[in-house]
Amino acid sequence: MTSPAYAGVLKPVLSIADALSVVEDGMTVMIGGFGGAGSPVELVHGLIDTGKRDLVVVNNNAGNGQVGLAALIREKRVRKMICSFPRSSDSSAFRELYEAGEIELEVVPQGTLAERIRAAGAGVPAFFTPTGFGTPLAAGKEAREFGGRTYIMEHALHADIALVKAARADRAGNLTFSKSARNFGPIMCAAAAVSIVQAGDVVDAGAIDPEIVVTPGIFVDRLVHVPDPSQEEDLVAKGVRYP
């Protein structure tokens, strides 16, 4: 039973459709995951079902196969991708639209992508990094020299919505993750105005040992209980297509 001490901090546990009701056309949506690890497949499929479009999506890659983010792209709901790896062995959906000039792309080195997201959640407006200096990725960016080395300025990357997959959540929104599925989820929760989390287990507030909480509940707004979540690689291997 949830203690009265948690009254007022409990997060709503909603259906996927209700949780995604705050998404609007044109929003910037961060989607957690590193390939299939931590990919919130059910939330992304729910986003397709909303019919929202003209989205800017931030992810490590551009999706795989015909499910999840790849399906969202294939359905032409994404105006622009911001990612580190637009090409992978199963990323045909993005490639076809990009070659047809029907989707924009901003490539960001992986470490810079993670730091831009982290900076947004930490209230840091911009930072300097040597990554990308002397390459086309530095075009139009301020450069400064520190200690004899040249750095370029990168801006924090904010989002309207974050879609994240956690292993366990308590009703106060405190999260734990399964191994490498921890990747981008915690920093995206902090960088987005509204974070929506699908969790395999949802337990009473206070049932998770505070010592193992990865994302504090203050960064989580809405919870969805998905007790048997799909694994993206399995769906791709089976040739599943959504919708």
N, C-alpha and C positions, 0 to 999 in steps of 0.2 A: 504494500500500500504506500502511496506517495505521501511524504510528510507534509503537513501544513506549511512548513518552512519554505517549501518550493512554490507556494501559491504566487501567481503573478509572473513566474519565470518559465512556466511550462510552455512548450512549443506545441502547436496544433499538429496532430497526426492526421493527414488528409489522404484522400484518394489522389492518384496521379493527376487526374483532370483538375481537381480542385487546387492542388498544389501549384499547377502551372497556369492557373487562371490569371496570374499577375503579368504574364508575358505579353508583350505588345509587339506589333510589327516594328522593325527597325532597331530593336534593342541589341545591345552587345551581350552575348551569352558565353560565359566560360564553361567548358565541359571538362571535368576531371578525367584522368586516365593517361596511361603511357602504353599506347597500343591497347590491348584488351585489359591490362591490369588497372583496375579501378575505374573502368569505363561504366558509367551509369546507363546501361542499355535501355532499361525500362523507362527512365525519365526522357531519354532522347526519343524513343518511339512515341511517348506521350506528347512530346513537343511536335513531332510530325503530325499527330492527330489533331493538334490545335489549329493547324492550317496557317500558323504565323509565318511570315516571310520577311525578306529584306533584312535578314539577321546578319550581324557580324559575330563570327564564332572564333573563340580563342581555345586552342587545343594543342597538344604536343604534335599531332600529325593531322592528316586530312581524312581519316577514316579508312576502314577496310571492308572489302566485300560489298554486300548489299544490305547491311544492317547498321544500326546505330548512326553515328555521324555520317558515314558514307551514304546511307539512305536519306538523311536530311539534306545532304548536298545534291544527291541525284534528283530529289523532288523539287529542286530549285528554290529552296527556302533560304539559302545562304547567299548574301550579296558579297561578303568578303571573308576570307580565312586569314587569321593571324596564327602562324604555327612555325614549328622548326623543321618538320619533315613532311612536306607536301607529297613526296613520292614514297611509296612502299610497294611491296609485292602485290598487294590487293587493292590499290587505291585508284582504280579505274574511274570511279564516279567523279572524283575531283579532276583528274587529268582530262577527261573528255570535255567537261565544262570550261576548264581553263584554256584548253587549246581552241575552243570555240569562242573565246572572249566573253564568256557568260558569268565569270566569277573573278573577283579581285583576290590578290594574294599579297600578304606582307610576310616575308620570311624573317624570322628572328632567331638568332643562335640560341640553342636550348638553355644555356646558363643565363643568358640575358633575358630570355622569356620568363624564366622562373623568378629572376630578381626584379623584373618590372612588375610582376604580379605581387611579389612579396612587398615591394616598396609601396604599392598602392594600399595594401592592408596595414602597413606600418606608418602611414602618413608621411612618407618621403616622396616629394614631388618628382625628383630626378636624381640621377647618380652618374658617375663616370666609370667607364670600363674600357680596357684596351681592346676587347674583342670587337672585331669588325673594322678597326682602323686600317686605312690603306686599301679597303675593299669597297665595292659599290654599296655595301650596307651602311657606310659612313656618310653617304651623300646627303648634304643639307643639314648635317648635325654639327653642333658646336664641338670643337676639339680644344683640349688644353694639355699642357705638359706638366707632369708631376714626377719629380725625382728623375728627370731625364727620359721619361717614357711618355708617349702621347696617348691620351684617352679621349673617347668620345662620350658625349652626354646622351643618355637614354632616359626617356620619361616613364613615369609610373603608368601602369596599365590597369585601368578600372573597368568594371563591368556593371551592367544593370542586374544580371542574374548569374548565379553559379549553380550548375547541376553537378552534384557530387555523390559518389557511392562510398558508404561506410560499412564496416562490418557490424558495428553495434552503436546504438544511440540510446541515451536515456531521455526521459521526457523533458529534461531541461536543455536538451540539445548537445550535451557533451558526447564526443565521438571517439571511437577507436577504429582503426583500419586493419586490414589483413595484409601484413608484409608489404610488398612493393606497391600494393594498391594505395598506399599512403601518399605516393608521389605528389601530384599537383593539388589534391583535394584540400588540404589544410590552408594553403595560401590563397586558393580561390575563394574559399568561404569568407576569408577576411577582406578580400579585394572587391567583393560584389555588394551591391546595395541590398539584394535579397538572395540568400543562399537557400537552396532547396536540396535536401539530402534524402537519398533512398538508403535505408539500412536493413540488413538482413535480420537483425534483432532490435526490437525497441523495448526497453525495460524501464522500470520506475525510476524517477529522479533519485539520484544518490546511490543507485545499485552498481555503478561503475566505480571502481577504486580510483580516486582522484589522481593517484600516482601514475596511472596508465592512460589518462585522458590525453589525447593528441590535440584535438580541436575543442576549445572551451565553448560552451553553449551560447555565449554572447555573440558568436559569429554565425550562429545557425538560426534561421527564421522559420522554416517549414520542414516537417518530417513526413516521409512516406515509408510505410512498412512493406518491404519486398522480401518475403521470407525465403524464396528460392530464386535468387537473381540469375539471369543468363550470363554466360561468359562469352564475350565477343568472339574469341578465337574458335570456340566450339560451333557457334552459329555459322561463321565463315566456312569452316571445314565441312559443314553439312550442306553448304550451298543455300542457306536460308535467305530469303528476300523479304524485306519489310517495306511498306505494308503489303 
